[in-house]
């Protein structure tokens, strides 16, 4: 129950940022914002290569994914990486987190925007397209780098 309350509170704060600071598509020029956008670009590259080791390098150890699919939150870098590994075994997927609005507050940052994905089953079958909005919460690490701490997204826009 506490986890649901915490997720709801985090979602409320994050959505407040999205409403107050809507995505403009422009990346601010500060060093933190540039580093955060590099995480976004590295995520796209790693995902499209199906490289789960590279994806793991972008995640905070305590990362949580909050997918819209009803499967519940996926807690921890290891479980998130395992989910991608299973998915990539069966599916060729092309994905893009599009540039969005970045807001930095101390050791926390919020990146929100649009995403699009095309999935093709490796065993053959029908290609599917998905799109929606995303919200990443990033945490500044002790070494000054940024890692993804939370990923919240919806799926329902027409690609």
N, C-alpha and C positions, 0 to 999 in steps of 0.2 A: 504494500500500500504506500509506504514511504517513497519507494522508487517511482511509482506513478505520480505522486504529488510533486516530487522533484522534477520529473520529466515535464509535467504540466507547467510548473513554474518556469522552467528553462524555455519551454516553447512560448509562453506568454512574453517573456523578456525578449526573446529572439524575434517574435512577430511584431512586437512594439518597434524594434529597430527597423524591420522591413517596412512598416507603415510610415514611420517618421522619416526614414532615410531610404526612399525607394531606389531601386536599381537604376542607374543611369547608363551603365555599360562602360563608363570611363573608370580607369584605375587611377587613384590619387598618386601623386608623385613622391610621397614620403618613403623612406627606406623600409619601414615595416610593411607598408602597403605593397611595395614592390616585392618584398620577400613573400608575402602572403599570396600575391598573384602567381608567383613562381610555384608555390605549392599547388595551386589550381592547375596550372599548365602541366606540372609533373604528374599530377593525378590523371589527367587526360592521357598523357603519353603512356604511363604505366598500365592503365586500364586497357587501352587499345592494343597494347602489346601482350596483354594477358599475363603481365609480370607481377605476380603476387608478392615477390620479395621486394620489389621496388615500391609497391603500394604500402607494404608494411612500414617502410622507412618514413612514410608521410604521416603515420598515425601515432598519436599519443598512446602509451601503453594502456591507459584506462579509457580509450575511445568507446563511444556508444553510437551505434547506427539505429535510427528510428525510421524504418521503412513504412510505407503506407499500406503494405500488403496484408496486414493483420497477423503477421508472424511474431509480432512483439519486438521489443528492443533486443539488439544484439550487443552484448556487453563484453568488452575486452578486445584488444588488438588481435589476439590469436583466433578468436571465434569469427571476427570480421574477415580476416585473411582466409580462414578455412571456407567461409561462405563463398568468397570470390573464387577460390581454387575449384570448388565443386561446380560453380556456375561456368567457369572457363573451360572445364573438361567437356562440357556438353554444348556450349554455345560460342559462336564467334560474334563478338559484340563490338560495335563502334559507338563511342560515347564522347560527349562534350559537355563539360561544365562551362557555360559561357561566362564571359567577364561580367562582373556585377559590382554592386556597391560594397565597399570595404569600410568598416568602422572599427577603429582601434581604441581600446580603453585599458590602459595599463598592460597587464600580461594576458589580456583577452582580446580577441578580434572576432568580428562577425562579417561573413561574406555571403551575400545573397544574390541570386540571379536565376536565370533559366538554364535548363539542361535538356539534352535530346540524346536518344539512344536508338540504335537499330540492332536487333538481335536476329541471328540466323542459326538455327539448329545445325550442329556439325553432322548429324546423322541424316540430314535432309529434312525438308519441311518448309513451312511458310515463314517468311521473314516478317517480323513484327516491329513496329515503331512505337516509341514511347517518348513522352516529353512532360515537363512540369517545371515547378519552381524548387529551388534548393536553398537551404540555409546551413552553412558550415559555421561552427564555433571552433576557433583555433586557440591554442594555448601556447604562450611563449615558453620555450624550454630554458633550462639553466644555461645552455650554451648560446642562447640568443636566437636560435632557430624557432620556427613556428611549425606546429604539428596539429593535425585535425583531431579535435577532442569530441565533437558531436557532429553528426550529419543527419539532418532532417529534410525530408523531401516529400513531395506529392507526385502523383502520376495521373494525368488526365487531360493535359493540353493536347490539342491536335498538332502533331508534328508537321 
